[in-house]
Amino acid sequence: MKIDLGAPEGNAIELGGITYRVARQCGLSEKAAKDILSDMRAGTYIDLLNVMDREFPGLFQFHGDPRVKR
């Protein structure tokens, strides 16, 4: 799934919603999905992206990823 981090979909609230929906679609329980959101909210924006990658490896492709050195 491609996500442009410079677009409205790239803000932390939208990323949380996307991640929650993906988690539920993948069959995770509501509690498990909410636990992922808690992890995402616990740190910085970079931490949020890292949680998304950790929980769903290879699923998200971030355009404008601040973790990538240019």
C-alpha positions in Angstrom: 0.0 0.0 0.0 1.5 3.3 -1.1 1.1 6.2 1.3 2.3 9.8 0.5 3.5 11.1 3.9 3.3 14.7 2.5 -0.4 14.3 1.7 -3.3 14.5 4.1 -3.2 10.7 4.4 0.3 11.0 5.8 -0.7 12.7 9.1 -0.5 10.7 12.3 -4.3 10.4 12.8 -4.9 9.2 9.3 -2.0 6.7 9.5 -3.6 5.4 12.7 -6.9 4.9 11.0 -5.3 3.1 8.1 -3.3 0.8 10.4 -6.4 0.0 12.5 -8.4 -0.9 9.4 -5.6 -3.0 8.0 -5.2 -4.8 11.3 -8.9 -5.6 11.5 -9.0 -6.7 7.8 -6.1 -9.1 8.6 -8.2 -10.7 11.3 -6.6 -9.1 14.3 -9.0 -8.6 17.3 -10.2 -5.2 18.2 -7.9 -5.3 21.3 -4.8 -6.3 19.2 -5.6 -3.5 16.7 -6.0 -1.0 19.6 -2.7 -2.2 21.1 -0.9 -1.4 17.9 -2.5 2.1 17.9 -1.2 2.6 21.5 2.3 1.7 20.4 2.0 4.1 17.5 0.9 6.9 19.9 3.6 6.3 22.4 6.4 7.9 20.5 7.4 10.3 17.7 6.2 10.3 14.1 9.3 8.2 13.3 8.3 5.7 16.0 4.8 5.6 14.5 6.2 4.6 11.1 8.5 2.0 12.7 5.5 0.4 14.4 3.6 0.2 11.1 6.6 -1.5 9.5 7.1 -3.8 12.5 3.5 -4.9 12.6 3.0 -5.2 8.8 6.4 -5.8 7.2 6.5 -4.9 3.6 2.9 -3.8 3.4 3.4 0.0 3.5 5.5 1.9 1.0 6.0 5.5 2.3 6.6 8.3 -0.2 8.6 11.1 1.5 9.7 8.8 4.3 11.7 10.9 6.7 13.7 7.9 7.8 15.3 7.6 4.3 18.4 9.6 3.8 18.5 11.4 0.5 
